[in-house]
Amino acid sequence: MAATAREDGVRSPERGRRGCEHYDRGCLLKAPCCDKLYTCRLCHDNNEDHQLDRFKVKEVQCVNCEKIQHCIENVSRQNCPICLEDIHTSRVVAHVLPCGHLLHRTCYEEMLKEGYRCPLCMHSALDMTRYWRQLDNEVAQTPMPLEYQNVTVDILCNDCNGRSTVQFHILGMKCKICDSYNTAQAGGRRVPVDQQ
């Protein structure tokens, strides 16, 4: 039997996940062959007298807002950059990072134990605003030695891709454009003429 978002997509206490017995996912596939909603092609095929061609699915229904949304073609046709397994055919739910790259949710959770950046583009993989403010305080409370107090460096921000020249600090260099500390030094250091 075809599902509704409320019936099939809700979290089941006994399963501890949402979706069906085959997949943990937050959407229903709209089958183009019969216009019915199913969590997966296997559920569709078990309940209909025909098979669902998963490659022809163009719309999904979100289980949270119940809106029909169009699929972006080939977005999941890539390997997870952590485990290198195919995301599209995997039964492990995918996690979309703010930069648009996909990882398996389990790989994402493991990645966060070691760092906060997308392994492909180095963009912050979660909202770091609170941590950046904490780093602001630490930088303010950690004066640099006299020989480094007026040294500036060129940096590249991994979050906004902007370039700026900032004062060097051992704890981090803050982007002047987006206030992120997710930056990399993009050139040598500059020492004011009067200190050379």
Disulfide bonds with the S-S distance in Angstrom:
none
